[in-house]
Amino acid sequence: MKNTMQINYWTLGGFEGKKPISQALREAKEMGYDGVELTFGAGVFNVGITRQECAAIRKEAKALGVRIGSMATGNLWGCLLSSPDKEERERAIAFVTEYLQVANWLGVKVVLVIPGAVDVPWDPSKPVVPYQQVWTNATASLRQLLPVARKLGVCMAIENVWNKFLIGPVEMKLFVDQFKSPFVKCYFDVANCVINGYPEHWIEILGSRIGAVHFKNFSRNDCAGTLHGFGDDLLKGDVNWENVVRALKKIRYKGPITAEMIPFSRLPDLVLPDMELARDTAVKMRKILA
């Protein structure tokens, strides 16, 4: 199994996105990563970026021998594709449309998409929305975006994330399969499912539906866990890496594998960027994938 081993930009540049992309690419290269997952929607890599600016980033990455195998965004938490509010859904669709276009300009083939949420636990201003309504609205929004994704050649990969939606592998499989398209897949986060399951089971069920993979670890507490379960050491937690790698090999997964290290275990003292964490993760990621 040979995959692009990436680091998510947030670890290198923080959530505000102040670090120049060229610097983040160089730093990732020096640490031994094959690539960087760029995060769209803040700072130097934001809405309004031009085709020329993207061409410059692409040229720099090529010169360094660094891939940009995927993109991610956190903006779809604040502007939900599944929102009961029509105007909010329209804003989310407009954002994803630009997100897909930027990915196309960069030659990126897969982007992380949060499909919606029953609730957003850290944002009490967001209402609790019935699961069926989330499914219906998210499906409609993604169907509207699908022709754009197809035209641009970019896959929308639906993340299994703490949104109380698509919380099991069979749900995710059914959701993805309804689109009957290679441009809607799953962005599988290994640690996000540990709170109530096992990543190797998800991998077996989803198979070729997996378009991208996030690596991090999670420690269950009292049979479940909280955000503090996401630690700052890839090898410490309840993910069985041997089983995960075996499962990925079994389905012949060839896509990018990205370390998304956001150590919520450090809250309220979480500070990113963290270059030491990025370097430590590179060493441990190579050990896992060896």
HUTA-V31174 format. One record per pair of residues at least 6 apart in sequence whose C-alpha atoms are under 8 Angstrom apart, sorted by sequence separation. I is the first residue (numbers start at 1). J is the second residue. D is the distance in whole Angstrom. If there is no record, write none. Layout:
{{I & J & D} {I & J & D}}
This chain:
{{13 & 19 & 5} {28 & 34 & 8} {29 & 35 & 7} {39 & 45 & 7} {40 & 46 & 6} {41 & 47 & 6} {61 & 67 & 6} {83 & 89 & 6} {103 & 109 & 7} {120 & 126 & 6} {149 & 155 & 6} {160 & 166 & 7} {161 & 167 & 8} {166 & 172 & 5} {193 & 199 & 6} {219 & 225 & 7} {220 & 226 & 8} {231 & 237 & 8} {264 & 270 & 7} {10 & 17 & 7} {12 & 19 & 8} {28 & 35 & 7} {40 & 47 & 8} {61 & 68 & 8} {81 & 88 & 8} {82 & 89 & 6} {103 & 110 & 8} {119 & 126 & 7} {149 & 156 & 7} {160 & 167 & 7} {203 & 210 & 8} {263 & 270 & 7} {28 & 36 & 7} {80 & 88 & 7} {81 & 89 & 5} {103 & 111 & 7} {119 & 127 & 6} {176 & 184 & 6} {191 & 199 & 7} {221 & 229 & 7} {79 & 88 & 6} {80 & 89 & 6} {81 & 90 & 8} {119 & 128 & 5} {166 & 175 & 8} {176 & 185 & 6} {190 & 199 & 5} {220 & 229 & 6} {25 & 35 & 7} {79 & 89 & 7} {118 & 128 & 6} {119 & 129 & 7} {176 & 186 & 7} {219 & 229 & 5} {13 & 24 & 7} {25 & 36 & 7} {81 & 92 & 5} {100 & 111 & 7} {118 & 129 & 5} {218 & 229 & 5} {219 & 230 & 7} {12 & 24 & 6} {24 & 36 & 8} {79 & 91 & 7} {80 & 92 & 6} {81 & 93 & 7} {117 & 129 & 8} {118 & 130 & 6} {160 & 172 & 8} {218 & 230 & 5} {219 & 231 & 7} {79 & 92 & 5} {118 & 131 & 6} {217 & 230 & 6} {218 & 231 & 6} {172 & 186 & 7} {216 & 230 & 8} {217 & 231 & 6} {9 & 24 & 7} {216 & 231 & 8} {76 & 92 & 7} {118 & 134 & 6} {217 & 233 & 7} {261 & 277 & 8} {117 & 134 & 7} {217 & 234 & 5} {219 & 236 & 8} {220 & 237 & 8} {261 & 278 & 8} {116 & 134 & 6} {216 & 234 & 6} {217 & 235 & 7} {218 & 236 & 8} {219 & 237 & 4} {220 & 238 & 7} {215 & 234 & 8} {217 & 236 & 7} {218 & 237 & 5} {219 & 238 & 5} {186 & 206 & 8} {217 & 237 & 5} {218 & 238 & 6} {7 & 28 & 7} {217 & 238 & 7} {218 & 239 & 7} {116 & 138 & 6} {188 & 210 & 6} {217 & 239 & 6} {259 & 281 & 7} {21 & 44 & 7} {115 & 138 & 6} {186 & 209 & 6} {187 & 210 & 6} {188 & 211 & 8} {190 & 213 & 7} {191 & 214 & 8} {195 & 218 & 8} {20 & 44 & 6} {21 & 45 & 8} {185 & 209 & 5} {186 & 210 & 5} {187 & 211 & 6} {188 & 212 & 6} {189 & 213 & 6} {190 & 214 & 6} {191 & 215 & 7} {194 & 218 & 7} {17 & 42 & 6} {18 & 43 & 5} {19 & 44 & 7} {168 & 193 & 8} {185 & 210 & 6} {186 & 211 & 6} {187 & 212 & 5} {188 & 213 & 5} {189 & 214 & 5} {190 & 215 & 6} {191 & 216 & 6} {195 & 220 & 6} {7 & 33 & 7} {16 & 42 & 6} {17 & 43 & 4} {18 & 44 & 6} {157 & 183 & 8} {158 & 184 & 7} {160 & 186 & 8} {167 & 193 & 8} {185 & 211 & 6} {186 & 212 & 7} {187 & 213 & 6} {188 & 214 & 6} {189 & 215 & 6} {190 & 216 & 7} {191 & 217 & 5} {192 & 218 & 8} {194 & 220 & 7} {259 & 285 & 8} {6 & 33 & 6} {9 & 36 & 6} {15 & 42 & 7} {16 & 43 & 6} {17 & 44 & 6} {115 & 142 & 8} {155 & 182 & 7} {156 & 183 & 6} {157 & 184 & 6} {158 & 185 & 6} {159 & 186 & 6} {160 & 187 & 7} {187 & 214 & 8} {189 & 216 & 8} {190 & 217 & 8} {191 & 218 & 5} {5 & 33 & 6} {6 & 34 & 6} {7 & 35 & 7} {8 & 36 & 6} {9 & 37 & 6} {17 & 45 & 7} {155 & 183 & 4} {156 & 184 & 5} {157 & 185 & 5} {158 & 186 & 4} {159 & 187 & 4} {160 & 188 & 6} {161 & 189 & 8} {195 & 223 & 8} {196 & 224 & 7} {5 & 34 & 5} {6 & 35 & 4} {7 & 36 & 5} {8 & 37 & 5} {9 & 38 & 5} {10 & 39 & 7} {154 & 183 & 6} {155 & 184 & 6} {156 & 185 & 6} {157 & 186 & 5} {158 & 187 & 5} {159 & 188 & 6} {160 & 189 & 6} {195 & 224 & 5} {232 & 261 & 7} {4 & 34 & 6} {5 & 35 & 6} {6 & 36 & 5} {7 & 37 & 6} {8 & 38 & 6} {9 & 39 & 6} {36 & 66 & 7} {38 & 68 & 7} {153 & 183 & 8} {155 & 185 & 7} {156 & 186 & 8} {157 & 187 & 5} {158 & 188 & 8} {159 & 189 & 7} {162 & 192 & 7} {195 & 225 & 6} {232 & 262 & 7} {4 & 35 & 7} {6 & 37 & 6} {8 & 39 & 7} {34 & 65 & 8} {35 & 66 & 5} {36 & 67 & 7} {37 & 68 & 6} {40 & 71 & 7} {134 & 165 & 8} {161 & 192 & 6} {231 & 262 & 8} {232 & 263 & 5} {34 & 66 & 6} {35 & 67 & 4} {36 & 68 & 5} {37 & 69 & 6} {38 & 70 & 7} {39 & 71 & 6} {40 & 72 & 6} {41 & 73 & 6} {71 & 103 & 7} {160 & 192 & 7} {161 & 193 & 8} {169 & 201 & 8} {173 & 205 & 8} {230 & 262 & 7} {231 & 263 & 5} {33 & 66 & 8} {34 & 67 & 6} {35 & 68 & 5} {36 & 69 & 7} {37 & 70 & 5} {38 & 71 & 5} {39 & 72 & 5} {40 & 73 & 5} {41 & 74 & 8} {81 & 114 & 8} {82 & 115 & 7} {83 & 116 & 7} {150 & 183 & 6} {160 & 193 & 7} {169 & 202 & 5} {173 & 206 & 6} {176 & 209 & 8} {230 & 263 & 6} {231 & 264 & 6} {232 & 265 & 7} {35 & 69 & 7} {36 & 70 & 8} {37 & 71 & 5} {38 & 72 & 6} {39 & 73 & 5} {40 & 74 & 8} {41 & 75 & 6} {81 & 115 & 6} {82 & 116 & 5} {83 & 117 & 8} {131 & 165 & 7} {149 & 183 & 6} {168 & 202 & 8} {172 & 206 & 8} {230 & 264 & 5} {231 & 265 & 5} {22 & 57 & 7} {29 & 64 & 7} {37 & 72 & 7} {39 & 74 & 8} {80 & 115 & 7} {81 & 116 & 5} {82 & 117 & 7} {170 & 205 & 7} {228 & 263 & 8} {229 & 264 & 7} {230 & 265 & 6} {231 & 266 & 8} {21 & 57 & 7} {25 & 61 & 7} {29 & 65 & 8} {80 & 116 & 5} {143 & 179 & 7} {169 & 205 & 6} {170 & 206 & 8} {173 & 209 & 8} {228 & 264 & 5} {229 & 265 & 6} {29 & 66 & 6} {71 & 108 & 7} {76 & 113 & 8} {77 & 114 & 7} {80 & 117 & 7} {146 & 183 & 7} {169 & 206 & 7} {227 & 264 & 6} {228 & 265 & 4} {22 & 60 & 7} {26 & 64 & 7} {68 & 106 & 8} {70 & 108 & 6} {76 & 114 & 6} {146 & 184 & 8} {227 & 265 & 7} {228 & 266 & 7} {22 & 61 & 8} {25 & 64 & 8} {68 & 107 & 8} {69 & 108 & 6} {70 & 109 & 7} {71 & 110 & 7} {72 & 111 & 6} {73 & 112 & 7} {77 & 116 & 8} {191 & 230 & 8} {228 & 267 & 7} {68 & 108 & 6} {69 & 109 & 7} {70 & 110 & 5} {71 & 111 & 5} {72 & 112 & 5} {73 & 113 & 7} {76 & 116 & 8} {77 & 117 & 8} {199 & 239 & 8} {25 & 66 & 7} {69 & 110 & 7} {70 & 111 & 5} {71 & 112 & 6} {72 & 113 & 7} {198 & 239 & 8} {203 & 244 & 8} {70 & 112 & 8} {213 & 255 & 8} {215 & 257 & 7} {77 & 120 & 7} {111 & 154 & 7} {113 & 156 & 6} {115 & 158 & 6} {120 & 163 & 6} {200 & 243 & 6} {204 & 247 & 6} {208 & 251 & 7} {210 & 253 & 8} {212 & 255 & 6} {213 & 256 & 6} {214 & 257 & 6} {215 & 258 & 6} {216 & 259 & 6} {245 & 288 & 8} {109 & 153 & 7} {110 & 154 & 5} {111 & 155 & 6} {112 & 156 & 6} {113 & 157 & 6} {114 & 158 & 6} {115 & 159 & 8} {119 & 163 & 6} {194 & 238 & 7} {200 & 244 & 5} {203 & 247 & 6} {207 & 251 & 6} {211 & 255 & 6} {212 & 256 & 6} {213 & 257 & 5} {214 & 258 & 5} {215 & 259 & 5} {216 & 260 & 6} {245 & 289 & 7} {84 & 129 & 7} {109 & 154 & 5} {110 & 155 & 5} {111 & 156 & 5} {112 & 157 & 5} {113 & 158 & 5} {114 & 159 & 6} {118 & 163 & 6} {119 & 164 & 7} {194 & 239 & 7} {199 & 244 & 7} {203 & 248 & 7} {208 & 253 & 7} {212 & 257 & 7} {213 & 258 & 6} {214 & 259 & 6} {215 & 260 & 6} {216 & 261 & 6} {232 & 277 & 7} {83 & 129 & 8} {108 & 154 & 7} {109 & 155 & 6} {110 & 156 & 6} {111 & 157 & 6} {112 & 158 & 6} {113 & 159 & 6} {117 & 163 & 5} {118 & 164 & 6} {214 & 260 & 6} {215 & 261 & 8} {242 & 288 & 8} {110 & 157 & 7} {112 & 159 & 6} {114 & 161 & 8} {116 & 163 & 7} {117 & 164 & 6} {118 & 165 & 6} {200 & 247 & 6} {204 & 251 & 7} {233 & 280 & 8} {234 & 281 & 6} {241 & 288 & 7} {47 & 95 & 8} {54 & 102 & 7} {58 & 106 & 6} {93 & 141 & 7} {97 & 145 & 7} {100 & 148 & 8} {104 & 152 & 6} {117 & 165 & 6} {191 & 239 & 7} {203 & 251 & 8} {233 & 281 & 7} {57 & 106 & 7} {58 & 107 & 8} {84 & 133 & 8} {96 & 145 & 8} {100 & 149 & 7} {104 & 153 & 7} {116 & 165 & 8} {190 & 239 & 8} {235 & 284 & 7} {55 & 105 & 7} {84 & 134 & 8} {104 & 154 & 7} {234 & 284 & 7} {47 & 98 & 7} {51 & 102 & 7} {54 & 105 & 6} {55 & 106 & 7} {82 & 133 & 8} {83 & 134 & 7} {93 & 144 & 8} {97 & 148 & 7} {101 & 152 & 7} {103 & 154 & 7} {234 & 285 & 7} {47 & 99 & 8} {54 & 106 & 6} {82 & 134 & 5} {89 & 141 & 7} {93 & 145 & 7} {100 & 152 & 7} {49 & 102 & 8} {82 & 135 & 7} {84 & 137 & 7} {157 & 210 & 8} {51 & 105 & 6} {82 & 136 & 8} {83 & 137 & 7} {100 & 154 & 6} {157 & 211 & 6} {82 & 137 & 5} {157 & 212 & 7} {81 & 137 & 7} {82 & 138 & 4} {155 & 211 & 8} {81 & 138 & 5} {40 & 99 & 7} {82 & 141 & 7} {81 & 141 & 6} {81 & 142 & 8} {4 & 67 & 8} {6 & 69 & 8} {4 & 69 & 7} {113 & 187 & 8} {112 & 187 & 6} {110 & 211 & 7} {110 & 212 & 7} {70 & 212 & 8} {70 & 256 & 7} {69 & 256 & 6} {37 & 258 & 7} {36 & 258 & 8} {31 & 278 & 8} {1 & 249 & 6} {31 & 279 & 6} {11 & 260 & 7} {33 & 282 & 7} {3 & 253 & 8} {6 & 256 & 7} {8 & 258 & 6} {10 & 260 & 8} {11 & 261 & 6} {32 & 282 & 7} {1 & 252 & 7} {3 & 254 & 5} {4 & 255 & 7} {5 & 256 & 6} {6 & 257 & 6} {7 & 258 & 5} {8 & 259 & 6} {11 & 262 & 7} {31 & 282 & 7} {1 & 253 & 7} {2 & 254 & 6} {3 & 255 & 6} {4 & 256 & 5} {5 & 257 & 5} {6 & 258 & 4} {7 & 259 & 5} {8 & 260 & 5} {10 & 262 & 8} {1 & 254 & 7} {3 & 256 & 5} {4 & 257 & 6} {5 & 258 & 6} {6 & 259 & 6} {7 & 260 & 6} {8 & 261 & 7} {3 & 257 & 6} {4 & 258 & 8} {5 & 259 & 8} {14 & 271 & 8} {15 & 272 & 7} {14 & 272 & 5} {13 & 272 & 7} {14 & 273 & 4} {12 & 272 & 7} {13 & 273 & 5} {11 & 272 & 6} {12 & 273 & 5} {10 & 272 & 7} {11 & 273 & 5} {12 & 274 & 6} {10 & 273 & 7} {11 & 274 & 6} {12 & 275 & 6} {11 & 275 & 7} {11 & 277 & 8} {12 & 278 & 7} {11 & 278 & 6} {7 & 278 & 7} {5 & 285 & 8}}
